[in-house]
Amino acid sequence: MKEPGLDGRHRDKDGTIELKKGNALNKNLSHPVKGFSPLAKVETMRKKTGQKSIAGIRKIAARKRP
């Protein structure tokens, strides 16, 4: 297994950073995304925003809030 990168995040075998699983609920994230229901799945939030990362989802959700 390869050594972890400087950021210490878990990586797949090909070296890409592993994404959060799509079945995780918003309420179970360390910092839930505002603007989405606590029972919304990460997969649903990705489809609605068009982003893959949680940080990207948060940016889009922050722009859409009044």
mmJSON file of the N, C-alpha and C atoms, coordinates in Angstrom:
{"data_MODEL":{"atom_site":{
"group_PDB":["ATOM","ATOM","ATOM","ATOM","ATOM","ATOM","ATOM","ATOM","ATOM","ATOM","ATOM","ATOM","ATOM","ATOM","ATOM","ATOM","ATOM","ATOM","ATOM","ATOM","ATOM","ATOM","ATOM","ATOM","ATOM","ATOM","ATOM","ATOM","ATOM","ATOM","ATOM","ATOM","ATOM","ATOM","ATOM","ATOM","ATOM","ATOM","ATOM","ATOM","ATOM","ATOM","ATOM","ATOM","ATOM","ATOM","ATOM","ATOM","ATOM","ATOM","ATOM","ATOM","ATOM","ATOM","ATOM","ATOM","ATOM","ATOM","ATOM","ATOM","ATOM","ATOM","ATOM","ATOM","ATOM","ATOM","ATOM","ATOM","ATOM","ATOM","ATOM","ATOM","ATOM","ATOM","ATOM","ATOM","ATOM","ATOM","ATOM","ATOM","ATOM","ATOM","ATOM","ATOM","ATOM","ATOM","ATOM","ATOM","ATOM","ATOM","ATOM","ATOM","ATOM","ATOM","ATOM","ATOM","ATOM","ATOM","ATOM","ATOM","ATOM","ATOM","ATOM","ATOM","ATOM","ATOM","ATOM","ATOM","ATOM","ATOM","ATOM","ATOM","ATOM","ATOM","ATOM","ATOM","ATOM","ATOM","ATOM","ATOM","ATOM","ATOM","ATOM","ATOM","ATOM","ATOM","ATOM","ATOM","ATOM","ATOM","ATOM","ATOM","ATOM","ATOM","ATOM","ATOM","ATOM","ATOM","ATOM","ATOM","ATOM","ATOM","ATOM","ATOM","ATOM","ATOM","ATOM","ATOM","ATOM","ATOM","ATOM","ATOM","ATOM","ATOM","ATOM","ATOM","ATOM","ATOM","ATOM","ATOM","ATOM","ATOM","ATOM","ATOM","ATOM","ATOM","ATOM","ATOM","ATOM","ATOM","ATOM","ATOM","ATOM","ATOM","ATOM","ATOM","ATOM","ATOM","ATOM","ATOM","ATOM","ATOM","ATOM","ATOM","ATOM","ATOM","ATOM","ATOM","ATOM","ATOM","ATOM","ATOM","ATOM","ATOM","ATOM","ATOM","ATOM","ATOM"],
"id":[1,2,3,4,5,6,7,8,9,10,11,12,13,14,15,16,17,18,19,20,21,22,23,24,25,26,27,28,29,30,31,32,33,34,35,36,37,38,39,40,41,42,43,44,45,46,47,48,49,50,51,52,53,54,55,56,57,58,59,60,61,62,63,64,65,66,67,68,69,70,71,72,73,74,75,76,77,78,79,80,81,82,83,84,85,86,87,88,89,90,91,92,93,94,95,96,97,98,99,100,101,102,103,104,105,106,107,108,109,110,111,112,113,114,115,116,117,118,119,120,121,122,123,124,125,126,127,128,129,130,131,132,133,134,135,136,137,138,139,140,141,142,143,144,145,146,147,148,149,150,151,152,153,154,155,156,157,158,159,160,161,162,163,164,165,166,167,168,169,170,171,172,173,174,175,176,177,178,179,180,181,182,183,184,185,186,187,188,189,190,191,192,193,194,195,196,197,198],
"type_symbol":["N","C","C","N","C","C","N","C","C","N","C","C","N","C","C","N","C","C","N","C","C","N","C","C","N","C","C","N","C","C","N","C","C","N","C","C","N","C","C","N","C","C","N","C","C","N","C","C","N","C","C","N","C","C","N","C","C","N","C","C","N","C","C","N","C","C","N","C","C","N","C","C","N","C","C","N","C","C","N","C","C","N","C","C","N","C","C","N","C","C","N","C","C","N","C","C","N","C","C","N","C","C","N","C","C","N","C","C","N","C","C","N","C","C","N","C","C","N","C","C","N","C","C","N","C","C","N","C","C","N","C","C","N","C","C","N","C","C","N","C","C","N","C","C","N","C","C","N","C","C","N","C","C","N","C","C","N","C","C","N","C","C","N","C","C","N","C","C","N","C","C","N","C","C","N","C","C","N","C","C","N","C","C","N","C","C","N","C","C","N","C","C","N","C","C","N","C","C"],
"label_atom_id":["N","CA","C","N","CA","C","N","CA","C","N","CA","C","N","CA","C","N","CA","C","N","CA","C","N","CA","C","N","CA","C","N","CA","C","N","CA","C","N","CA","C","N","CA","C","N","CA","C","N","CA","C","N","CA","C","N","CA","C","N","CA","C","N","CA","C","N","CA","C","N","CA","C","N","CA","C","N","CA","C","N","CA","C","N","CA","C","N","CA","C","N","CA","C","N","CA","C","N","CA","C","N","CA","C","N","CA","C","N","CA","C","N","CA","C","N","CA","C","N","CA","C","N","CA","C","N","CA","C","N","CA","C","N","CA","C","N","CA","C","N","CA","C","N","CA","C","N","CA","C","N","CA","C","N","CA","C","N","CA","C","N","CA","C","N","CA","C","N","CA","C","N","CA","C","N","CA","C","N","CA","C","N","CA","C","N","CA","C","N","CA","C","N","CA","C","N","CA","C","N","CA","C","N","CA","C","N","CA","C","N","CA","C","N","CA","C","N","CA","C","N","CA","C","N","CA","C","N","CA","C"],
"label_alt_id":[null,null,null,null,null,null,null,null,null,null,null,null,null,null,null,null,null,null,null,null,null,null,null,null,null,null,null,null,null,null,null,null,null,null,null,null,null,null,null,null,null,null,null,null,null,null,null,null,null,null,null,null,null,null,null,null,null,null,null,null,null,null,null,null,null,null,null,null,null,null,null,null,null,null,null,null,null,null,null,null,null,null,null,null,null,null,null,null,null,null,null,null,null,null,null,null,null,null,null,null,null,null,null,null,null,null,null,null,null,null,null,null,null,null,null,null,null,null,null,null,null,null,null,null,null,null,null,null,null,null,null,null,null,null,null,null,null,null,null,null,null,null,null,null,null,null,null,null,null,null,null,null,null,null,null,null,null,null,null,null,null,null,null,null,null,null,null,null,null,null,null,null,null,null,null,null,null,null,null,null,null,null,null,null,null,null,null,null,null,null,null,null,null,null,null,null,null,null],
"label_comp_id":["MET","MET","MET","LYS","LYS","LYS","GLU","GLU","GLU","PRO","PRO","PRO","GLY","GLY","GLY","LEU","LEU","LEU","ASP","ASP","ASP","GLY","GLY","GLY","ARG","ARG","ARG","HIS","HIS","HIS","ARG","ARG","ARG","ASP","ASP","ASP","LYS","LYS","LYS","ASP","ASP","ASP","GLY","GLY","GLY","THR","THR","THR","ILE","ILE","ILE","GLU","GLU","GLU","LEU","LEU","LEU","LYS","LYS","LYS","LYS","LYS","LYS","GLY","GLY","GLY","ASN","ASN","ASN","ALA","ALA","ALA","LEU","LEU","LEU","ASN","ASN","ASN","LYS","LYS","LYS","ASN","ASN","ASN","LEU","LEU","LEU","SER","SER","SER","HIS","HIS","HIS","PRO","PRO","PRO","VAL","VAL","VAL","LYS","LYS","LYS","GLY","GLY","GLY","PHE","PHE","PHE","SER","SER","SER","PRO","PRO","PRO","LEU","LEU","LEU","ALA","ALA","ALA","LYS","LYS","LYS","VAL","VAL","VAL","GLU","GLU","GLU","THR","THR","THR","MET","MET","MET","ARG","ARG","ARG","LYS","LYS","LYS","LYS","LYS","LYS","THR","THR","THR","GLY","GLY","GLY","GLN","GLN","GLN","LYS","LYS","LYS","SER","SER","SER","ILE","ILE","ILE","ALA","ALA","ALA","GLY","GLY","GLY","ILE","ILE","ILE","ARG","ARG","ARG","LYS","LYS","LYS","ILE","ILE","ILE","ALA","ALA","ALA","ALA","ALA","ALA","ARG","ARG","ARG","LYS","LYS","LYS","ARG","ARG","ARG","PRO","PRO","PRO"],
"label_asym_id":["A","A","A","A","A","A","A","A","A","A","A","A","A","A","A","A","A","A","A","A","A","A","A","A","A","A","A","A","A","A","A","A","A","A","A","A","A","A","A","A","A","A","A","A","A","A","A","A","A","A","A","A","A","A","A","A","A","A","A","A","A","A","A","A","A","A","A","A","A","A","A","A","A","A","A","A","A","A","A","A","A","A","A","A","A","A","A","A","A","A","A","A","A","A","A","A","A","A","A","A","A","A","A","A","A","A","A","A","A","A","A","A","A","A","A","A","A","A","A","A","A","A","A","A","A","A","A","A","A","A","A","A","A","A","A","A","A","A","A","A","A","A","A","A","A","A","A","A","A","A","A","A","A","A","A","A","A","A","A","A","A","A","A","A","A","A","A","A","A","A","A","A","A","A","A","A","A","A","A","A","A","A","A","A","A","A","A","A","A","A","A","A","A","A","A","A","A","A"],
"label_entity_id":["1","1","1","1","1","1","1","1","1","1","1","1","1","1","1","1","1","1","1","1","1","1","1","1","1","1","1","1","1","1","1","1","1","1","1","1","1","1","1","1","1","1","1","1","1","1","1","1","1","1","1","1","1","1","1","1","1","1","1","1","1","1","1","1","1","1","1","1","1","1","1","1","1","1","1","1","1","1","1","1","1","1","1","1","1","1","1","1","1","1","1","1","1","1","1","1","1","1","1","1","1","1","1","1","1","1","1","1","1","1","1","1","1","1","1","1","1","1","1","1","1","1","1","1","1","1","1","1","1","1","1","1","1","1","1","1","1","1","1","1","1","1","1","1","1","1","1","1","1","1","1","1","1","1","1","1","1","1","1","1","1","1","1","1","1","1","1","1","1","1","1","1","1","1","1","1","1","1","1","1","1","1","1","1","1","1","1","1","1","1","1","1","1","1","1","1","1","1"],
"label_seq_id":[1,1,1,2,2,2,3,3,3,4,4,4,5,5,5,6,6,6,7,7,7,8,8,8,9,9,9,10,10,10,11,11,11,12,12,12,13,13,13,14,14,14,15,15,15,16,16,16,17,17,17,18,18,18,19,19,19,20,20,20,21,21,21,22,22,22,23,23,23,24,24,24,25,25,25,26,26,26,27,27,27,28,28,28,29,29,29,30,30,30,31,31,31,32,32,32,33,33,33,34,34,34,35,35,35,36,36,36,37,37,37,38,38,38,39,39,39,40,40,40,41,41,41,42,42,42,43,43,43,44,44,44,45,45,45,46,46,46,47,47,47,48,48,48,49,49,49,50,50,50,51,51,51,52,52,52,53,53,53,54,54,54,55,55,55,56,56,56,57,57,57,58,58,58,59,59,59,60,60,60,61,61,61,62,62,62,63,63,63,64,64,64,65,65,65,66,66,66],
"pdbx_PDB_ins_code":[null,null,null,null,null,null,null,null,null,null,null,null,null,null,null,null,null,null,null,null,null,null,null,null,null,null,null,null,null,null,null,null,null,null,null,null,null,null,null,null,null,null,null,null,null,null,null,null,null,null,null,null,null,null,null,null,null,null,null,null,null,null,null,null,null,null,null,null,null,null,null,null,null,null,null,null,null,null,null,null,null,null,null,null,null,null,null,null,null,null,null,null,null,null,null,null,null,null,null,null,null,null,null,null,null,null,null,null,null,null,null,null,null,null,null,null,null,null,null,null,null,null,null,null,null,null,null,null,null,null,null,null,null,null,null,null,null,null,null,null,null,null,null,null,null,null,null,null,null,null,null,null,null,null,null,null,null,null,null,null,null,null,null,null,null,null,null,null,null,null,null,null,null,null,null,null,null,null,null,null,null,null,null,null,null,null,null,null,null,null,null,null,null,null,null,null,null,null],
"Cartn_x":[0.833,0.0,0.88,0.453,1.215,1.124,2.128,2.121,1.063,0.395,-0.598,0.067,-0.695,-0.176,0.023,0.446,0.698,-0.564,-1.707,-2.954,-3.534,-3.036,-3.468,-4.83,-5.437,-6.746,-6.609,-7.636,-7.621,-7.743,-6.951,-6.961,-7.262,-7.902,-8.17,-6.865,-6.925,-5.721,-5.069,-5.891,-5.318,-4.812,-4.931,-4.385,-5.385,-6.634,-7.618,-8.189,-8.577,-9.124,-10.509,-10.746,-12.028,-13.107,-14.276,-15.392,-16.237,-17.007,-17.953,-18.992,-19.425,-20.413,-21.718,-22.4,-23.627,-24.804,-24.757,-25.902,-25.813,-24.811,-24.673,-25.735,-26.345,-27.362,-26.712,-27.374,-26.875,-26.688,-27.618,-27.522,-26.333,-25.77,-24.641,-23.281,-23.266,-22.0,-21.446,-20.14,-19.545,-20.084,-20.337,-20.956,-22.064,-23.318,-24.416,-24.525,-24.936,-25.071,-26.386,-26.316,-27.526,-28.246,-29.559,-30.348,-30.871,-30.426,-30.91,-31.499,-32.465,-33.096,-32.06,-32.235,-31.328,-31.36,-32.463,-32.585,-32.168,-31.676,-31.208,-29.914,-29.815,-28.599,-27.577,-26.314,-25.238,-25.439,-25.876,-26.133,-27.158,-28.217,-29.255,-28.704,-27.907,-27.321,-26.375,-25.636,-24.738,-25.518,-26.643,-27.457,-28.041,-28.515,-29.154,-28.167,-26.935,-25.951,-24.992,-24.813,-23.866,-22.427,-22.204,-20.865,-20.593,-19.324,-18.952,-18.556,-17.847,-17.332,-18.343,-18.215,-19.08,-18.814,-17.558,-17.218,-17.889,-17.905,-18.574,-20.071,-20.653,-22.092,-22.388,-21.535,-21.742,-21.674,-20.742,-20.614,-21.871,-22.387,-23.594,-24.786,-24.915,-26.033,-25.971,-24.777,-24.641,-25.059,-24.805,-25.197,-26.706,-27.354,-28.804,-29.633,-29.032,-29.787,-30.022,-31.187,-31.465,-30.676],
"Cartn_y":[-1.177,0.0,1.242,2.227,3.465,4.247,5.058,5.929,7.004,7.439,8.495,9.798,10.631,11.922,12.854,14.04,15.007,15.374,15.291,15.673,14.56,13.348,12.25,11.668,12.081,11.553,10.171,9.344,7.997,8.06,7.266,7.253,5.853,5.8,4.524,3.959,2.75,2.107,2.905,3.626,4.406,5.779,6.109,7.355,8.48,8.294,9.352,9.357,10.528,10.668,10.04,9.235,8.548,9.538,9.484,10.363,9.794,10.664,10.23,9.339,8.294,7.39,8.127,7.772,8.444,8.178,7.113,6.803,7.461,8.276,8.979,10.079,10.22,11.249,12.568,13.652,14.991,15.183,14.672,14.857,14.131,13.139,12.373,12.914,13.955,14.581,15.371,15.575,16.326,17.751,18.347,19.663,19.543,19.344,19.179,20.371,20.101,21.141,21.865,23.174,23.963,24.105,24.105,24.219,22.884,21.801,20.461,19.84,18.967,18.256,17.407,17.211,16.329,14.891,14.494,13.136,13.018,14.113,14.071,13.272,12.428,11.64,12.459,12.128,12.818,12.637,11.467,11.186,12.172,12.439,13.377,14.789,15.181,16.524,16.683,15.63,15.686,15.897,15.188,15.317,16.716,17.288,18.604,19.736,19.591,20.664,20.445,19.205,18.914,18.84,18.783,18.72,17.34,16.954,15.654,15.756,16.806,16.915,17.593,17.316,17.948,19.454,19.848,21.273,21.986,21.343,21.919,22.045,21.039,21.072,22.234,22.436,23.532,24.894,25.057,26.333,26.636,25.643,25.847,26.13,25.39,25.58,26.965,27.465,28.785,29.883,29.707,30.693,30.73,29.584,29.502,29.999,30.077,30.548,32.039,32.513,33.971,34.731],
"Cartn_z":[0.0,0.0,0.0,-0.759,-0.842,0.458,0.7,1.864,1.662,2.741,2.593,2.17,1.483,1.055,2.231,1.962,3.017,3.78,3.104,3.758,4.614,4.512,5.358,5.018,3.892,3.533,2.924,3.094,2.542,1.028,0.344,-1.115,-1.625,-2.797,-3.451,-3.982,-4.547,-5.075,-6.188,-6.982,-8.079,-7.638,-6.343,-5.825,-5.683,-6.135,-5.996,-4.576,-4.127,-2.776,-2.736,-1.712,-1.579,-1.162,-1.83,-1.521,-0.391,0.236,1.257,0.595,1.288,0.713,0.47,-0.615,-1.014,-0.116,0.686,1.533,2.909,3.154,4.43,4.51,5.68,5.884,6.269,5.894,6.194,7.697,8.512,9.963,10.577,9.876,10.404,9.966,9.14,8.739,9.918,9.945,11.047,11.106,9.949,9.846,8.801,9.236,8.274,7.336,6.098,5.078,5.306,5.531,5.734,4.391,4.448,3.229,2.749,3.358,3.037,4.297,4.1,5.201,5.948,7.249,7.985,7.463,6.828,6.314,4.844,4.243,2.858,2.771,1.765,1.564,0.779,0.962,0.238,-1.271,-1.674,-3.088,-3.66,-2.92,-3.356,-3.445,-2.452,-2.463,-3.649,-3.993,-5.148,-6.44,-6.582,-7.796,-7.92,-6.812,-6.848,-7.098,-6.616,-6.762,-7.93,-8.354,-9.419,-8.942,-7.642,-7.058,-6.501,-6.451,-5.889,-4.43,-4.064,-2.699,-1.781,-0.503,0.492,0.526,0.375,0.368,-0.804,-1.968,-3.129,-2.927,-2.292,-1.994,-1.056,-0.045,0.906,0.213,-0.73,-1.447,-2.242,-2.965,-3.771,-2.861,-1.76,-0.832,-0.187,0.108,0.716,-0.261,-1.529,-2.53,-2.731,-2.576,-2.828,-1.648,-0.463,0.697,0.59,1.06,1.017,2.045],
"occupancy":[1.0,1.0,1.0,1.0,1.0,1.0,1.0,1.0,1.0,1.0,1.0,1.0,1.0,1.0,1.0,1.0,1.0,1.0,1.0,1.0,1.0,1.0,1.0,1.0,1.0,1.0,1.0,1.0,1.0,1.0,1.0,1.0,1.0,1.0,1.0,1.0,1.0,1.0,1.0,1.0,1.0,1.0,1.0,1.0,1.0,1.0,1.0,1.0,1.0,1.0,1.0,1.0,1.0,1.0,1.0,1.0,1.0,1.0,1.0,1.0,1.0,1.0,1.0,1.0,1.0,1.0,1.0,1.0,1.0,1.0,1.0,1.0,1.0,1.0,1.0,1.0,1.0,1.0,1.0,1.0,1.0,1.0,1.0,1.0,1.0,1.0,1.0,1.0,1.0,1.0,1.0,1.0,1.0,1.0,1.0,1.0,1.0,1.0,1.0,1.0,1.0,1.0,1.0,1.0,1.0,1.0,1.0,1.0,1.0,1.0,1.0,1.0,1.0,1.0,1.0,1.0,1.0,1.0,1.0,1.0,1.0,1.0,1.0,1.0,1.0,1.0,1.0,1.0,1.0,1.0,1.0,1.0,1.0,1.0,1.0,1.0,1.0,1.0,1.0,1.0,1.0,1.0,1.0,1.0,1.0,1.0,1.0,1.0,1.0,1.0,1.0,1.0,1.0,1.0,1.0,1.0,1.0,1.0,1.0,1.0,1.0,1.0,1.0,1.0,1.0,1.0,1.0,1.0,1.0,1.0,1.0,1.0,1.0,1.0,1.0,1.0,1.0,1.0,1.0,1.0,1.0,1.0,1.0,1.0,1.0,1.0,1.0,1.0,1.0,1.0,1.0,1.0,1.0,1.0,1.0,1.0,1.0,1.0],
"B_iso_or_equiv":[0.0,0.0,0.0,0.0,0.0,0.0,0.0,0.0,0.0,0.0,0.0,0.0,0.0,0.0,0.0,0.0,0.0,0.0,0.0,0.0,0.0,0.0,0.0,0.0,0.0,0.0,0.0,0.0,0.0,0.0,0.0,0.0,0.0,0.0,0.0,0.0,0.0,0.0,0.0,0.0,0.0,0.0,0.0,0.0,0.0,0.0,0.0,0.0,0.0,0.0,0.0,0.0,0.0,0.0,0.0,0.0,0.0,0.0,0.0,0.0,0.0,0.0,0.0,0.0,0.0,0.0,0.0,0.0,0.0,0.0,0.0,0.0,0.0,0.0,0.0,0.0,0.0,0.0,0.0,0.0,0.0,0.0,0.0,0.0,0.0,0.0,0.0,0.0,0.0,0.0,0.0,0.0,0.0,0.0,0.0,0.0,0.0,0.0,0.0,0.0,0.0,0.0,0.0,0.0,0.0,0.0,0.0,0.0,0.0,0.0,0.0,0.0,0.0,0.0,0.0,0.0,0.0,0.0,0.0,0.0,0.0,0.0,0.0,0.0,0.0,0.0,0.0,0.0,0.0,0.0,0.0,0.0,0.0,0.0,0.0,0.0,0.0,0.0,0.0,0.0,0.0,0.0,0.0,0.0,0.0,0.0,0.0,0.0,0.0,0.0,0.0,0.0,0.0,0.0,0.0,0.0,0.0,0.0,0.0,0.0,0.0,0.0,0.0,0.0,0.0,0.0,0.0,0.0,0.0,0.0,0.0,0.0,0.0,0.0,0.0,0.0,0.0,0.0,0.0,0.0,0.0,0.0,0.0,0.0,0.0,0.0,0.0,0.0,0.0,0.0,0.0,0.0,0.0,0.0,0.0,0.0,0.0,0.0],
"pdbx_formal_charge":[null,null,null,null,null,null,null,null,null,null,null,null,null,null,null,null,null,null,null,null,null,null,null,null,null,null,null,null,null,null,null,null,null,null,null,null,null,null,null,null,null,null,null,null,null,null,null,null,null,null,null,null,null,null,null,null,null,null,null,null,null,null,null,null,null,null,null,null,null,null,null,null,null,null,null,null,null,null,null,null,null,null,null,null,null,null,null,null,null,null,null,null,null,null,null,null,null,null,null,null,null,null,null,null,null,null,null,null,null,null,null,null,null,null,null,null,null,null,null,null,null,null,null,null,null,null,null,null,null,null,null,null,null,null,null,null,null,null,null,null,null,null,null,null,null,null,null,null,null,null,null,null,null,null,null,null,null,null,null,null,null,null,null,null,null,null,null,null,null,null,null,null,null,null,null,null,null,null,null,null,null,null,null,null,null,null,null,null,null,null,null,null,null,null,null,null,null,null],
"auth_seq_id":[1,1,1,2,2,2,3,3,3,4,4,4,5,5,5,6,6,6,7,7,7,8,8,8,9,9,9,10,10,10,11,11,11,12,12,12,13,13,13,14,14,14,15,15,15,16,16,16,17,17,17,18,18,18,19,19,19,20,20,20,21,21,21,22,22,22,23,23,23,24,24,24,25,25,25,26,26,26,27,27,27,28,28,28,29,29,29,30,30,30,31,31,31,32,32,32,33,33,33,34,34,34,35,35,35,36,36,36,37,37,37,38,38,38,39,39,39,40,40,40,41,41,41,42,42,42,43,43,43,44,44,44,45,45,45,46,46,46,47,47,47,48,48,48,49,49,49,50,50,50,51,51,51,52,52,52,53,53,53,54,54,54,55,55,55,56,56,56,57,57,57,58,58,58,59,59,59,60,60,60,61,61,61,62,62,62,63,63,63,64,64,64,65,65,65,66,66,66],
"auth_comp_id":["MET","MET","MET","LYS","LYS","LYS","GLU","GLU","GLU","PRO","PRO","PRO","GLY","GLY","GLY","LEU","LEU","LEU","ASP","ASP","ASP","GLY","GLY","GLY","ARG","ARG","ARG","HIS","HIS","HIS","ARG","ARG","ARG","ASP","ASP","ASP","LYS","LYS","LYS","ASP","ASP","ASP","GLY","GLY","GLY","THR","THR","THR","ILE","ILE","ILE","GLU","GLU","GLU","LEU","LEU","LEU","LYS","LYS","LYS","LYS","LYS","LYS","GLY","GLY","GLY","ASN","ASN","ASN","ALA","ALA","ALA","LEU","LEU","LEU","ASN","ASN","ASN","LYS","LYS","LYS","ASN","ASN","ASN","LEU","LEU","LEU","SER","SER","SER","HIS","HIS","HIS","PRO","PRO","PRO","VAL","VAL","VAL","LYS","LYS","LYS","GLY","GLY","GLY","PHE","PHE","PHE","SER","SER","SER","PRO","PRO","PRO","LEU","LEU","LEU","ALA","ALA","ALA","LYS","LYS","LYS","VAL","VAL","VAL","GLU","GLU","GLU","THR","THR","THR","MET","MET","MET","ARG","ARG","ARG","LYS","LYS","LYS","LYS","LYS","LYS","THR","THR","THR","GLY","GLY","GLY","GLN","GLN","GLN","LYS","LYS","LYS","SER","SER","SER","ILE","ILE","ILE","ALA","ALA","ALA","GLY","GLY","GLY","ILE","ILE","ILE","ARG","ARG","ARG","LYS","LYS","LYS","ILE","ILE","ILE","ALA","ALA","ALA","ALA","ALA","ALA","ARG","ARG","ARG","LYS","LYS","LYS","ARG","ARG","ARG","PRO","PRO","PRO"],
"auth_asym_id":["A","A","A","A","A","A","A","A","A","A","A","A","A","A","A","A","A","A","A","A","A","A","A","A","A","A","A","A","A","A","A","A","A","A","A","A","A","A","A","A","A","A","A","A","A","A","A","A","A","A","A","A","A","A","A","A","A","A","A","A","A","A","A","A","A","A","A","A","A","A","A","A","A","A","A","A","A","A","A","A","A","A","A","A","A","A","A","A","A","A","A","A","A","A","A","A","A","A","A","A","A","A","A","A","A","A","A","A","A","A","A","A","A","A","A","A","A","A","A","A","A","A","A","A","A","A","A","A","A","A","A","A","A","A","A","A","A","A","A","A","A","A","A","A","A","A","A","A","A","A","A","A","A","A","A","A","A","A","A","A","A","A","A","A","A","A","A","A","A","A","A","A","A","A","A","A","A","A","A","A","A","A","A","A","A","A","A","A","A","A","A","A","A","A","A","A","A","A"],
"auth_atom_id":["N","CA","C","N","CA","C","N","CA","C","N","CA","C","N","CA","C","N","CA","C","N","CA","C","N","CA","C","N","CA","C","N","CA","C","N","CA","C","N","CA","C","N","CA","C","N","CA","C","N","CA","C","N","CA","C","N","CA","C","N","CA","C","N","CA","C","N","CA","C","N","CA","C","N","CA","C","N","CA","C","N","CA","C","N","CA","C","N","CA","C","N","CA","C","N","CA","C","N","CA","C","N","CA","C","N","CA","C","N","CA","C","N","CA","C","N","CA","C","N","CA","C","N","CA","C","N","CA","C","N","CA","C","N","CA","C","N","CA","C","N","CA","C","N","CA","C","N","CA","C","N","CA","C","N","CA","C","N","CA","C","N","CA","C","N","CA","C","N","CA","C","N","CA","C","N","CA","C","N","CA","C","N","CA","C","N","CA","C","N","CA","C","N","CA","C","N","CA","C","N","CA","C","N","CA","C","N","CA","C","N","CA","C","N","CA","C","N","CA","C","N","CA","C","N","CA","C","N","CA","C"],
"pdbx_PDB_model_num":[1,1,1,1,1,1,1,1,1,1,1,1,1,1,1,1,1,1,1,1,1,1,1,1,1,1,1,1,1,1,1,1,1,1,1,1,1,1,1,1,1,1,1,1,1,1,1,1,1,1,1,1,1,1,1,1,1,1,1,1,1,1,1,1,1,1,1,1,1,1,1,1,1,1,1,1,1,1,1,1,1,1,1,1,1,1,1,1,1,1,1,1,1,1,1,1,1,1,1,1,1,1,1,1,1,1,1,1,1,1,1,1,1,1,1,1,1,1,1,1,1,1,1,1,1,1,1,1,1,1,1,1,1,1,1,1,1,1,1,1,1,1,1,1,1,1,1,1,1,1,1,1,1,1,1,1,1,1,1,1,1,1,1,1,1,1,1,1,1,1,1,1,1,1,1,1,1,1,1,1,1,1,1,1,1,1,1,1,1,1,1,1,1,1,1,1,1,1]
}}}
